[in-house]
Amino acid sequence: MNKKEFVALVKQYSNDNKFSSFHKEDHPAYLKLLAAGIDIMPMLLEKLQASIGHDKGDTIDNDNDPHLLIHLISRITNAECWEKFPGKYAGQLDKLRTFLIKWGKTKGYTKQAQ
């Protein structure tokens, strides 16, 4: 999957599900992203990094849902990404995002993640 297709699928899913409080795992864009597997991990982490600062209060970037990205990273890694995550931070978007970006860097998925 190339970056242009990846970005379009994230945007499609994010826009189609912006009013949903759960992940629609049968959505065509979700299924295509999931099927791409580990190969899209660098792009997932890059988009997750790009989502920082775009969610304030009750608003989220409608073209880049960080919850989708987090969910896909978890599914693609069979939750291995959470092995060392402190449970006391569960549900805290900023902590989840920061943890995954650092995790991705230690795994070599991205050199840009801080």
N, C-alpha and C positions, 0 to 999 in steps of 0.2 A: 504494500500500500504506500503510495507516495504522500508527501505532506499535504498537497492540495486536496486530495481525496479525504485524508484524515481530518483536516480542518473543516471541510464541508460536512462530514458526518457528525462531528462534535457539535457543530452549529445547528444542524438539522435536529438532532436529538434534543439539544438544549432548548431550542425554540419550541419544539413540539411538546415538551414536557415541563415547561416553566411553571405551570400551576399544579404540578403533581408532587406529592410528598413521598413518593416511593419510586423505585427504579422499575422502568418498564422493560423487562428483559426480553420481551417479544418484539420490541420495536426494531424495524429493519436496520436502522443506523447502528443501534446497540449490537445487534447480531453480527454485523460486518466488522465493527471494531473489535469485538471479542474474538472473532474468527482470525483476525490478523495476529493475535497472540503476542508473544514476547517481542516480536520485531517492532512493534509500535511503542515499546516502553520509553525510549528516548523522547518521542513526541508527546506521550502522555505526561511525562515529567516536565517537559518544556511548557506545555499548556497549563499544567498545575502551577508552575512558577509564575506564569503570566497572569494567573487569576488573582494573585496576591494584590490587595488594595482595590479590587473591583467588587467587593462585597461589603457593604456597610449597612448595618442594621438589618432590615428585612429585604434588602435588594441584592441581587446577584446578576452578574453579566449574563444576559440571555443567550449569548453566543458561545459561552464557555462555562458550563456548569461544573464547578470543582467537585461536586458530589458524584457526578458521572465519572470523572477522571479517577477519583479515589476508589470508587466501586470497581472500575475496570482493572486498576492496578491490583487490587485485592483478588479479584477473580482470576486474572492472568497468572498471578504468582501462587495461586491456591492458598492465599492468606499467609504465605511465608513472610511477606513484608511486615507483618504485625508481630512477629515473634518477640521482639524486644520493646514493643510499644508499651509505655506505662499506662495501665488500665484506668488510672485516675483521670486521664485526659480524654477518655472516650467521649465522643460527641462534640468535641471542641474543634471546630473547623481549622482554626489557625494552627493548633497543635498537630492535628492530623496531617495537614498539608506540609508543615515544616518537617515533621518526622519523615514523611515519604520522600521529600526532596533530598534530605540528607541520606536516607537509606539508598535511594537510587544512585547517588554519587558514590557511596561506598561499594555498591555492586558494579560500578563501572558503566551504568546505563547512560550517564550524562556527565560531561565535564563542566557544564555551565551551572548546574544546580549548586546552590550555596547552602 
